[in-house]
């Protein structure tokens, strides 16, 4: 597509669409190697630094950020978790995965990570990021002269950036995924048939670790986000209306589903309520011409296994390193194998999400067979060291390099 009214700009090697964890990590990797790039973002800087999202970061992922000079603040502020807890049958069951694997999780809210990454990219490394852009369009992706155009928020003028590569990091509803010709890709989808009511409570955590409640009334989850805010989840019917969940109804259901021999939950004001329909998808391949997809633009993993942000960073490490190798040394190997390398990890996480969904939702399915086999799986995890280690290995992700 060509727009004759677009005002061209100077050529840059890479245009990154989307200023989330994946896009900003790619941008920082490029800037550290002296490669020019432009990040385009439809939201404001203030919005992306406050948008509530994931909070669990796997240890290998933190080590990858650390090697690239992007983890200093994270390592100072993040909570280090070494165990998790399942609650079922009215009792608590702790799994100390650090004893099984020698590894741990970090809890660090995604808005904090985005704040760190955009500060490093824009303020420290002098990267070019343009916020509040409108009507982003991609041109010539299957040629050796691609470009990206957008409407300037200040003047309304359409501006065009010529580039060598486009990194599509703008999420599930972004323009980059939509730019792929349907006949050139395959989209695999899975719908779990349930929803989760995602809640943020202005209340301190009621446990020192992540808690999973397995209950006939539905799954419930407890995840600390900071010393003053806790994330909760409640399984609800798909498409349920969050407005029907009053403060009292939410807390009554959480107290019921997470009841155990532990003290009751510490309640607080609810500052977020939204229903997430649990579904996954994977786009194959993650490359079209000069466009490389990363993060939710290429694959979505429901928060069942807390893998989304980790997969986005996994993509970003591969893509950033591959672009640097090509643009500075003429080495194409990283870009050639990008999609294959990323998808291997993506499908591993998809399979684990499917397995874990049966644990979370089997007892509330209304099917006595599924409920009984779910409890059998749980008992195996807590009576078999081999089963516990297998779970921990998948839950924690790859071993750090």
C-alpha positions as CSV (number, residue, x, y, z in Angstrom):
1,X,0.0,0.0,0.0
2,X,1.4,3.5,-0.9
3,X,0.2,6.8,0.5
4,X,1.3,9.7,-1.7
5,X,0.5,12.2,1.0
6,X,2.9,10.6,3.5
7,X,5.9,12.6,4.5
8,X,9.0,10.4,4.4
9,X,11.6,10.4,7.1
10,X,15.2,9.3,7.3
11,X,15.8,5.5,6.9
12,X,16.3,3.5,10.1
13,X,17.3,-0.2,10.2
14,X,14.4,-1.3,12.4
15,X,10.9,0.0,13.2
16,X,9.3,-1.6,16.3
17,X,5.6,-1.4,16.6
18,X,4.5,-1.6,20.3
19,X,6.1,-0.4,23.5
20,X,5.5,-3.4,25.7
21,X,8.1,-5.7,27.3
22,X,8.9,-7.4,23.9
23,X,9.2,-4.2,21.9
24,X,11.2,-2.3,24.5
25,X,13.5,-5.2,25.1
26,X,14.3,-5.5,21.3
27,X,14.8,-1.7,21.2
28,X,17.2,-1.8,24.1
29,X,19.2,-4.7,22.6
30,X,19.5,-2.7,19.3
31,X,20.5,0.5,21.0
32,X,23.2,-1.3,23.1
33,X,24.7,-2.5,19.8
34,X,24.6,1.0,18.2
35,X,21.7,0.0,15.8
36,X,19.2,2.8,15.2
37,X,15.5,2.0,15.6
38,X,12.2,3.7,16.2
39,X,9.5,2.5,18.6
40,X,5.9,3.4,17.7
41,X,3.2,3.1,20.4
42,X,-0.5,4.1,20.2
43,X,-0.8,4.8,23.9
44,X,0.8,7.4,26.1
45,X,3.9,6.8,28.2
46,X,1.9,7.3,31.3
47,X,-0.6,4.6,30.2
48,X,1.9,1.9,29.4
49,X,3.7,2.5,32.7
50,X,0.5,1.9,34.7
51,X,-1.4,-0.7,32.7
52,X,-2.0,-3.7,34.9
53,X,-0.7,-6.9,33.5
54,X,1.4,-10.0,34.5
55,X,3.8,-10.2,37.4
56,X,5.6,-13.5,37.4
57,X,9.1,-13.6,35.8
58,X,11.0,-16.8,35.5
59,X,14.6,-16.9,36.7
60,X,16.1,-17.6,33.3
61,X,14.3,-14.6,31.9
62,X,15.7,-12.3,34.6
63,X,19.2,-13.6,33.9
64,X,18.6,-12.7,30.2
65,X,17.6,-9.2,31.2
66,X,20.5,-8.9,33.6
67,X,23.1,-9.9,30.9
68,X,21.7,-7.1,28.7
69,X,21.9,-4.5,31.5
70,X,18.1,-4.3,32.0
71,X,17.5,-5.9,35.4
72,X,19.2,-3.6,38.0
73,X,15.9,-2.2,39.4
74,X,14.1,-5.5,39.1
75,X,16.7,-7.3,41.2
76,X,16.5,-4.5,43.8
77,X,12.7,-4.5,44.1
78,X,11.4,-7.9,43.0
79,X,10.1,-10.5,45.4
80,X,11.9,-13.9,45.2
81,X,9.6,-16.9,45.4
82,X,10.8,-20.4,46.1
83,X,7.5,-22.3,46.6
84,X,3.9,-22.3,45.7
85,X,0.8,-23.7,47.5
86,X,-2.2,-25.7,46.3
87,X,-5.4,-25.6,48.5
88,X,-7.9,-28.4,48.1
89,X,-10.0,-30.5,50.4
90,X,-9.8,-27.7,53.0
91,X,-6.0,-28.1,53.4
92,X,-2.8,-26.4,52.3
93,X,-0.2,-28.3,50.3
94,X,3.2,-26.6,49.8
95,X,5.5,-27.4,46.9
96,X,9.1,-26.1,47.5
97,X,10.3,-26.1,44.0
98,X,13.6,-24.6,44.9
99,X,14.4,-27.8,46.7
100,X,13.5,-29.8,43.7
101,X,15.2,-27.8,41.0
102,X,17.5,-25.2,42.7
103,X,15.5,-22.5,40.9
104,X,12.9,-19.9,41.8
105,X,10.5,-17.3,40.5
106,X,10.5,-13.5,40.7
107,X,7.3,-11.5,41.2
108,X,7.6,-8.1,39.6
109,X,4.6,-6.3,38.1
110,X,4.8,-5.8,34.4
111,X,4.1,-2.0,34.6
112,X,7.3,-1.7,36.8
113,X,9.3,-3.7,34.2
114,X,7.9,-1.5,31.3
115,X,8.8,1.6,33.3
116,X,12.3,0.3,33.7
117,X,12.6,-0.6,30.0
118,X,11.2,2.6,28.6
119,X,13.4,4.7,30.9
120,X,16.5,2.7,29.8
121,X,15.6,2.9,26.1
122,X,14.4,6.5,25.9
123,X,16.2,8.3,28.8
124,X,19.4,6.5,29.2
125,X,20.2,5.0,25.7
126,X,18.6,7.8,23.8
127,X,16.2,5.7,21.8
128,X,13.5,7.2,19.6
129,X,10.0,6.3,20.9
130,X,6.9,8.0,19.6
131,X,3.8,7.8,21.8
132,X,0.1,8.3,20.9
133,X,0.6,7.6,17.2
134,X,-2.6,6.7,15.2
135,X,-3.5,4.6,12.2
136,X,-0.2,2.7,11.9
137,X,0.1,1.0,8.5
138,X,2.7,-1.4,7.2
139,X,4.0,-1.3,3.6
140,X,6.1,-3.5,1.4
141,X,6.7,-6.2,3.9
142,X,7.5,-8.8,1.3
143,X,10.0,-6.6,-0.4
144,X,13.5,-5.5,0.6
145,X,12.3,-1.9,1.1
146,X,9.5,-2.1,3.8
147,X,8.2,1.0,5.5
148,X,5.8,1.9,8.3
149,X,3.5,5.0,8.3
150,X,1.4,6.6,11.0
151,X,-0.5,9.7,11.8
152,X,1.4,12.2,14.0
153,X,-0.7,13.0,17.1
154,X,0.4,16.6,17.1
155,X,-0.1,17.6,13.5
156,X,-2.4,14.9,12.1
157,X,0.2,14.5,9.3
158,X,0.9,11.0,7.9
159,X,4.6,10.2,8.3
160,X,6.5,7.3,6.8
161,X,9.6,5.6,8.1
162,X,11.6,3.5,5.7
163,X,13.4,0.6,7.3
164,X,15.0,-2.8,6.7
165,X,12.9,-4.8,9.2
166,X,9.7,-4.4,11.2
167,X,9.3,-5.9,14.7
168,X,5.6,-6.6,15.4
169,X,5.3,-6.3,19.2
170,X,1.8,-4.7,19.5
171,X,-0.2,-7.5,21.0
172,X,-3.2,-9.5,20.1
173,X,-5.2,-6.7,18.7
174,X,-2.4,-4.8,16.9
175,X,-1.9,-4.0,13.3
176,X,1.2,-6.2,12.7
177,X,-0.5,-9.5,13.1
178,X,-3.4,-8.3,11.0
179,X,-0.9,-7.4,8.2
180,X,-0.1,-11.1,7.5
181,X,-1.9,-12.5,4.5
182,X,-4.3,-15.2,5.7
183,X,-3.1,-17.6,3.1
184,X,0.5,-17.3,4.3
185,X,-0.1,-18.4,7.9
186,X,-1.8,-20.9,10.2
187,X,-3.5,-19.8,13.4
188,X,-4.1,-22.6,15.9
189,X,-6.6,-21.8,18.6
190,X,-8.0,-23.4,21.8
191,X,-10.9,-22.1,24.0
192,X,-11.0,-23.4,27.5
193,X,-14.7,-22.6,27.9
194,X,-14.3,-20.7,31.1
195,X,-13.6,-17.1,32.2
196,X,-11.5,-15.7,35.0
197,X,-12.5,-12.7,37.0
198,X,-9.2,-10.8,37.3
199,X,-9.1,-8.7,40.4
200,X,-6.6,-6.3,42.0
201,X,-7.1,-5.7,45.7
202,X,-5.7,-2.8,47.7
203,X,-4.7,-5.3,50.4
204,X,-1.4,-7.0,51.5
205,X,-0.9,-10.6,50.5
206,X,-2.5,-13.2,52.6
207,X,0.3,-15.7,51.9
208,X,4.1,-15.6,51.3
209,X,3.7,-17.4,48.0
210,X,1.4,-17.9,45.1
211,X,-1.7,-19.9,46.0
212,X,-3.9,-22.0,43.8
213,X,-7.4,-22.9,45.1
214,X,-8.9,-26.0,43.6
215,X,-12.6,-26.1,44.6
216,X,-15.9,-27.5,43.3
217,X,-17.2,-23.9,43.0
218,X,-14.3,-23.0,40.7
219,X,-10.6,-22.1,40.6
220,X,-9.3,-19.2,42.7
221,X,-5.8,-17.7,42.6
222,X,-3.8,-15.5,44.9
223,X,-0.6,-13.7,43.7
224,X,1.2,-10.9,45.5
225,X,2.0,-7.9,43.3
226,X,3.5,-5.5,45.9
227,X,3.5,-4.9,49.6
228,X,0.1,-3.2,49.3
229,X,-1.6,-4.8,46.2
230,X,-2.6,-8.4,45.6
231,X,-3.8,-10.1,42.4
232,X,-6.7,-12.5,42.7
233,X,-8.5,-14.7,40.1
234,X,-11.9,-16.3,40.3
235,X,-13.2,-18.8,37.7
236,X,-16.5,-17.6,36.3
237,X,-18.7,-18.5,33.3
238,X,-17.2,-17.4,30.0
239,X,-18.4,-13.9,29.1
240,X,-19.6,-13.1,32.7
241,X,-20.3,-9.5,33.5
242,X,-17.8,-8.1,36.1
243,X,-20.3,-5.6,37.3
244,X,-22.4,-8.4,38.8
245,X,-19.5,-9.1,41.2
246,X,-19.9,-6.7,44.2
247,X,-17.2,-6.2,46.8
248,X,-19.0,-8.6,49.2
249,X,-19.7,-11.2,46.6
250,X,-16.0,-11.3,45.5
251,X,-14.6,-11.6,49.0
252,X,-17.2,-14.2,50.0
253,X,-16.3,-16.4,47.0
254,X,-12.5,-15.9,47.5
255,X,-12.8,-16.8,51.2
256,X,-14.8,-19.9,50.3
257,X,-12.6,-21.2,47.5
258,X,-9.3,-20.5,49.3
259,X,-10.4,-21.7,52.7
260,X,-7.9,-24.0,54.4
261,X,-6.2,-24.4,57.8
262,X,-4.6,-21.0,57.1
263,X,-6.0,-17.7,58.5
264,X,-8.8,-16.0,56.4
265,X,-7.7,-13.7,53.6
266,X,-7.0,-10.1,54.3
267,X,-9.6,-8.1,52.5
268,X,-9.3,-4.7,50.9
269,X,-10.8,-2.3,48.3
270,X,-11.0,-3.7,44.8
271,X,-9.3,-1.5,42.3
272,X,-9.7,-3.6,39.2
273,X,-12.4,-6.1,38.0
274,X,-12.4,-7.6,34.5
275,X,-13.3,-10.9,33.0
276,X,-10.8,-12.7,30.9
277,X,-12.0,-15.4,28.5
278,X,-9.5,-18.2,28.8
279,X,-8.2,-19.0,25.3
280,X,-4.9,-19.5,23.5
281,X,-3.7,-19.1,20.0
282,X,-0.4,-19.6,18.0
283,X,0.5,-18.0,14.7
284,X,2.8,-20.0,12.4
285,X,5.2,-18.9,11.1
286,X,6.1,-15.8,13.2
287,X,7.8,-14.2,10.1
288,X,6.4,-12.7,6.9
289,X,9.0,-11.1,4.6
290,X,10.7,-8.4,6.7
291,X,8.1,-8.6,9.5
292,X,9.0,-10.5,12.6
293,X,6.2,-11.0,15.2
294,X,6.9,-11.2,19.0
295,X,4.9,-11.7,22.1
296,X,1.1,-11.6,22.0
297,X,1.2,-10.5,18.4
298,X,2.4,-14.1,17.6
299,X,0.9,-16.2,20.4
300,X,-1.4,-15.9,23.4
301,X,-1.1,-18.1,26.4
302,X,-3.9,-17.6,28.9
303,X,-2.7,-16.6,32.4
304,X,-3.3,-20.2,33.6
305,X,0.4,-20.9,33.6
306,X,1.8,-17.4,34.0
307,X,3.9,-17.7,30.8
308,X,2.8,-14.7,28.7
309,X,5.4,-12.1,29.7
310,X,8.1,-14.7,29.8
311,X,7.4,-15.9,26.3
312,X,7.4,-12.3,25.1
313,X,10.8,-11.7,26.5
314,X,12.0,-15.1,25.1
315,X,11.0,-13.8,21.6
316,X,12.6,-10.4,22.2
317,X,16.0,-11.9,23.2
318,X,16.0,-14.1,20.0
319,X,14.8,-11.3,17.8
320,X,17.0,-8.5,19.2
321,X,20.1,-10.7,19.0
322,X,19.2,-11.9,15.5
323,X,18.8,-8.4,14.2
324,X,22.0,-7.2,15.8
325,X,23.9,-10.2,14.2
326,X,22.5,-9.4,10.8
327,X,22.9,-5.7,10.9
328,X,26.3,-5.5,12.4
329,X,28.0,-8.7,11.2
330,X,25.9,-9.9,8.2
331,X,25.1,-13.1,10.1
332,X,21.6,-14.3,9.1
333,X,21.4,-17.5,11.2
334,X,19.4,-16.0,14.1
335,X,16.8,-14.5,11.8
336,X,16.5,-17.6,9.7
337,X,15.8,-19.8,12.7
338,X,13.8,-17.2,14.7
339,X,10.3,-18.6,14.2
340,X,11.4,-22.2,14.7
341,X,13.3,-21.4,17.9
342,X,10.5,-19.4,19.4
343,X,7.7,-21.7,18.5
344,X,9.4,-24.7,20.2
345,X,9.2,-22.9,23.5
346,X,5.7,-21.5,22.7
347,X,4.2,-25.0,22.1
348,X,5.9,-26.4,25.3
349,X,4.1,-23.7,27.3
350,X,0.8,-24.3,25.4
351,X,0.9,-27.9,26.4
352,X,1.7,-27.1,30.0
353,X,-1.2,-24.6,30.1
354,X,-3.6,-27.2,28.8
355,X,-2.4,-29.7,31.5
356,X,-2.6,-27.1,34.3
357,X,-6.1,-26.0,33.1
358,X,-7.4,-29.5,33.8
359,X,-6.0,-29.2,37.4
360,X,-7.6,-25.8,37.9
361,X,-11.0,-26.4,36.3
362,X,-11.5,-30.2,36.5
363,X,-13.2,-30.2,40.0
364,X,-15.7,-27.5,38.9
365,X,-16.5,-29.1,35.6
366,X,-19.7,-30.9,36.8
367,X,-18.2,-34.1,35.5
368,X,-17.4,-36.6,38.4
369,X,-14.9,-38.4,36.3
370,X,-12.9,-35.2,35.5
371,X,-13.1,-34.1,39.2
372,X,-11.8,-37.4,40.4
373,X,-8.9,-37.6,37.9
374,X,-8.0,-34.0,38.8
375,X,-7.6,-34.9,42.4
376,X,-5.6,-38.0,41.5
377,X,-3.1,-35.8,39.5
378,X,-2.8,-33.4,42.5
379,X,-2.2,-36.3,44.9
380,X,0.5,-37.6,42.6
381,X,2.3,-34.3,42.6
382,X,2.4,-34.3,46.4
383,X,3.3,-37.9,46.9
384,X,5.8,-38.6,44.0
385,X,9.1,-36.7,43.9
386,X,9.3,-37.5,40.2
387,X,5.9,-36.0,39.5
388,X,6.6,-33.0,41.7
389,X,9.9,-32.3,39.9
390,X,8.3,-32.7,36.5
391,X,5.7,-30.1,37.5
392,X,8.3,-27.7,38.9
393,X,10.5,-28.0,35.8
394,X,7.6,-26.9,33.6
395,X,6.3,-24.3,36.0
396,X,9.7,-22.6,36.3
397,X,10.7,-22.7,32.6
398,X,14.1,-23.4,31.2
399,X,17.2,-23.5,33.3
400,X,19.2,-20.2,33.3
401,X,22.2,-20.2,31.0
